[in-house]
Amino acid sequence: MATEQSVMAVIRAARPTFRNPHDKVAFAVHAAFLASGFVLHATGPSASTDDALSSSSTDEVGIDHWNEFEDCYAFVYSKPEKSSKKVLVKCLVMNNKLLIDAFRDGDNEPLHLELSVEDYIVEDGGTNYNTQFKNLGKLVGELNKAILTKYTGSPTSNSSTQTSSSEKRGLNDQPNVERQPDYPYQPAGSFPSGYVVPPIPGIGGGDLFPGPGAGVYPTRGEPGTGGSMLVGPNDPRFFGGMGGDPRLPGGLPGVPPGARFDPYGPPDVPGFEPGRFIRRPGGGGRPHPDLPHFGGDSDFI
């Protein structure tokens, strides 16, 4: 792949004559192709003919007449070790820019790049070639990225390869990253080192799993399993947490201060007054005679 040093070496070896700043940038583009291993087959008027790409000639030529036109430049290359397909490169002058189009024989679309001439040329830079250019490394980098890597298949730099590989890495590939558990709730004592247990135990963990098969009595709300999403007033979370491990703020059993259990029923209906619904921590009482009975122990008197 072309580098700033290799491009400048090609320019010095060719010793071209420049008429204007556009000539300098156009020749730097040509030098970048040669530094990347391409061979020049035509330039100037001979590279602008209709059969420039289809010509069977593989002879190498010099740079004669490369800047014969006033507002455009043309070059035809090939890279023998890659393929025999030729590449046509045309540079068009547009105000203070140089528009570069590269088209490889057999491709459907050309590659395009725009370079601002004033960003790379030093006015009155003297007779030495290295003093006539500035930011030559940036110019070469733009060519590598937009055109040369597409035709050579070489990476622009190690840093770009490392960046690409880093983007493909998942969370499991990153060191010192602790994965969170797959389920919202686990029994006490089974948490990995460094895992912070939330103050309120998980609710609905049992609903993550499908129900049992036909003929098997379903079970919900067993201590240590997370229970279902339906939480009643006698849920073990309100009386010492799950498995005897209090999870309420302060580690105290019971409901948080100010909490209450709303009865099921419409307001202002006799028998459903809030004062008649009193939680019994031990449970096991009988339901109020005025309330419907759904089976099992009741938490109200």
C-alpha positions in Angstrom: 0.0 0.0 0.0 1.2 3.5 -0.8 2.8 5.6 1.9 3.9 9.2 2.1 7.6 8.2 1.7 7.0 5.9 -1.2 4.9 8.5 -3.1 7.5 11.2 -2.6 10.2 8.7 -3.8 8.2 8.1 -7.1 7.8 11.9 -7.6 11.5 12.5 -7.2 12.5 9.7 -9.5 10.1 10.9 -12.2 11.2 14.6 -11.9 7.9 15.9 -13.5 7.4 19.5 -14.6 4.4 21.2 -13.0 2.4 24.0 -14.5 0.0 24.7 -11.7 -1.1 23.3 -8.3 -3.6 20.9 -10.0 -0.7 19.3 -11.8 1.0 18.6 -8.5 -2.0 16.9 -6.9 -2.7 14.9 -10.1 0.8 13.6 -10.3 0.7 12.7 -6.6 -2.3 10.6 -7.4 -0.4 8.9 -10.2 2.6 8.4 -7.9 0.4 6.7 -5.3 -0.8 4.2 -7.9 2.8 3.3 -8.9 3.8 3.1 -5.3 1.0 0.6 -4.8 2.4 -1.7 -7.4 0.4 -0.6 -10.5 1.9 -0.5 -13.9 1.2 2.5 -16.2 0.0 1.6 -19.8 -1.3 4.9 -21.1 -1.5 8.5 -20.1 -2.7 11.8 -21.5 -4.5 11.6 -24.9 -3.8 7.9 -25.4 -5.6 7.2 -22.1 -8.6 9.2 -23.1 -9.6 7.1 -26.2 -12.7 4.9 -26.2 -10.7 1.7 -26.3 -8.3 2.7 -23.5 -9.5 -0.2 -21.2 -10.2 -2.7 -23.9 -6.8 -2.4 -25.6 -4.8 -5.7 -25.4 -1.5 -3.8 -25.0 0.3 -4.5 -21.7 3.4 -2.4 -22.5 4.7 0.0 -19.9 5.0 3.6 -20.9 6.5 6.8 -19.5 4.8 9.9 -18.3 5.1 11.8 -21.6 2.1 14.1 -22.3 0.5 13.3 -18.9 -0.5 17.0 -18.4 -1.2 17.9 -22.0 -4.8 18.8 -21.4 -5.7 22.0 -19.5 -8.5 20.8 -17.2 -8.2 17.0 -17.0 -5.7 14.1 -16.6 -6.0 10.5 -17.6 -4.0 7.3 -16.7 -4.5 3.6 -17.4 -3.0 1.0 -15.0 -3.0 -2.6 -14.3 -1.8 -4.7 -11.3 -0.4 -7.9 -12.8 -0.1 -9.9 -9.6 -3.7 -9.2 -8.8 -5.5 -9.5 -12.2 -5.1 -8.5 -15.8 -8.0 -6.0 -15.6 -7.0 -2.5 -16.4 -8.0 0.6 -14.3 -8.8 3.9 -15.9 -8.2 7.0 -13.7 -9.4 10.4 -14.7 -8.8 13.6 -12.8 -11.1 16.6 -13.6 -10.2 20.2 -12.6 -13.2 21.9 -10.9 -12.3 25.3 -9.4 -9.9 24.6 -6.5 -10.8 20.9 -6.4 -9.6 17.8 -8.3 -12.3 15.3 -8.9 -10.9 11.7 -9.2 -12.8 8.8 -10.8 -11.4 5.4 -11.1 -13.0 2.7 -13.1 -11.9 -1.0 -13.4 -12.7 -2.9 -16.5 -15.8 -5.1 -15.8 -17.1 -3.0 -12.8 -20.5 -1.4 -12.8 -19.7 1.8 -11.0 -16.5 4.0 -10.7 -14.9 4.9 -7.4 -14.9 8.6 -6.7 -12.8 11.0 -4.6 -12.6 14.8 -4.3 -9.4 16.5 -3.2 -9.1 20.2 -2.3 -5.9 21.3 -4.0 -5.1 24.1 -1.5 -5.0 21.5 1.3 -2.0 19.7 -0.2 0.1 22.3 -2.1 2.5 25.0 -0.8 2.6 28.2 -2.8 6.1 29.2 -3.8 7.4 25.9 -2.3 10.7 26.2 -4.1 12.4 23.8 -6.4 12.6 20.8 -4.1 9.6 18.4 -4.5 9.2 17.8 -0.8 8.7 21.5 0.0 6.1 21.9 -2.7 3.6 19.5 -0.9 2.0 19.6 2.5 -0.2 17.0 4.2 1.0 14.5 1.7 0.4 11.7 4.2 -3.2 12.7 4.4 -3.6 12.8 0.6 -2.2 9.3 0.4 -4.4 8.1 3.2 -7.5 9.4 1.3 -6.5 7.7 -1.9 -5.8 4.4 0.0 -9.2 4.5 1.7 -11.3 5.5 -1.2 -9.7 3.8 -4.2 -6.5 1.8 -3.8 -7.7 -0.6 -1.1 -10.7 -1.5 -3.2 -8.4 -2.6 -6.0 -5.6 -4.2 -4.0 -7.5 -5.7 -1.1 -4.8 -4.4 1.4 -5.9 -2.8 4.7 -5.1 0.8 5.1 -3.4 0.4 8.5 -3.2 -1.9 11.5 -5.3 0.5 13.5 -8.3 0.1 11.1 -8.0 -3.7 11.3 -8.0 -3.5 15.1 -10.9 -1.2 15.2 -12.9 -3.5 13.0 -12.1 -6.5 15.1 -13.1 -4.6 18.3 -16.5 -3.8 16.8 -17.1 -7.4 16.2 -16.3 -8.5 19.7 -19.2 -9.2 21.9 -19.7 -8.7 25.6 -18.4 -12.2 26.4 -15.1 -11.4 24.7 -14.3 -8.4 26.8 -12.2 -8.9 29.9 -13.1 -7.8 33.4 -16.8 -7.6 32.5 -19.1 -9.6 34.8 -22.3 -10.9 33.2 -25.6 -10.4 34.9 -27.7 -13.4 35.7 -30.2 -14.6 33.1 -33.1 -14.6 35.6 -34.3 -11.8 37.8 -34.3 -13.8 41.0 -32.1 -16.5 42.6 -32.3 -18.0 46.0 -30.1 -16.5 48.8 -26.6 -17.7 48.8 -26.4 -18.5 45.1 -25.4 -15.1 43.8 -22.0 -14.8 42.2 -19.3 -12.7 43.8 -19.8 -9.0 43.4 -23.5 -9.2 42.5 -25.6 -6.7 44.3 -29.0 -8.1 45.5 -31.8 -5.6 45.1 -33.7 -4.7 48.3 -37.0 -6.1 46.9 -37.0 -9.8 45.7 -37.9 -10.7 42.2 -41.6 -11.0 41.4 -42.9 -13.1 38.5 -39.9 -15.4 38.2 -42.2 -18.4 38.1 -44.0 -17.0 35.1 -40.8 -17.2 33.0 -41.2 -21.0 32.7 -44.0 -22.8 30.9 -46.6 -24.6 32.9 -46.5 -28.3 33.5 -48.0 -30.9 31.2 -51.6 -32.1 31.3 -52.5 -34.0 34.4 -49.9 -32.3 36.6 -51.2 -29.9 39.3 -49.5 -26.5 38.7 -47.6 -25.0 41.6 -46.8 -21.3 42.1 -45.2 -19.2 44.7 -43.0 -21.7 46.3 -40.3 -20.1 48.5 -37.1 -19.6 46.7 -38.5 -19.8 43.2 -39.6 -16.2 42.7 -43.3 -17.1 42.6 -45.8 -15.8 40.1 -46.7 -12.2 39.3 -49.9 -12.5 41.4 -48.9 -11.4 44.9 -51.5 -11.6 47.8 -51.5 -10.2 51.3 -50.0 -13.4 52.8 -47.1 -13.6 50.3 -43.9 -14.6 52.1 -42.2 -11.5 50.8 -44.2 -9.5 53.4 -43.1 -11.8 56.3 -39.3 -12.4 56.3 -38.6 -12.4 52.6 -38.0 -15.5 50.5 -36.3 -18.5 52.2 -36.0 -16.6 55.5 -33.9 -13.9 53.9 -35.5 -10.5 54.6 -35.3 -8.3 51.5 -37.2 -5.2 52.6 -35.3 -2.0 53.4 -33.5 -2.4 56.7 -33.9 -6.2 56.6 -37.0 -6.1 58.7 -39.9 -8.4 58.0 -43.4 -7.1 57.3 -44.7 -4.5 54.9 -43.0 -1.1 54.3 -44.4 1.8 56.4 -47.6 3.2 55.0 -48.3 0.3 52.7 -51.8 -1.3 52.7 -53.7 -4.0 50.9 -56.7 -2.7 48.9 -59.7 -5.0 49.0 -61.2 -6.3 45.9 -64.6 -4.7 45.4 -66.3 -1.5 44.4 -66.3 1.5 46.8 -69.2 2.2 49.2 -70.5 -1.4 49.2 -71.5 -2.8 52.6 -69.0 -5.5 53.8 -66.1 -4.0 51.9 -65.2 -1.1 54.3 -61.4 -0.7 54.6 -61.6 -1.0 58.4 -62.9 -4.5 58.2 -59.9 -5.8 56.3 -57.1 -6.4 58.8 -54.0 -8.4 57.9 -53.1 -11.3 60.3 -49.4 -11.9 60.0 -49.8 -15.6 60.9 -52.7 -16.1 58.5 -54.8 -19.2 59.1 -58.0 -17.4 60.1 -61.4 -17.9 58.7 -62.9 -15.4 56.2 -65.4 -12.9 57.2 -68.9 -14.4 57.0 -70.1 -11.5 54.7 -67.2 -12.1 52.2 -67.1 -14.7 49.4 -64.9 -17.6 50.1 -62.5 -18.8 47.4 -60.9 -21.7 49.3 -57.7 -21.9 51.3 -56.6 -19.8 54.3 -57.7 -16.3 54.4 -55.7 -13.3 55.6 -58.7 -11.2 56.8 -60.9 -11.2 59.9 
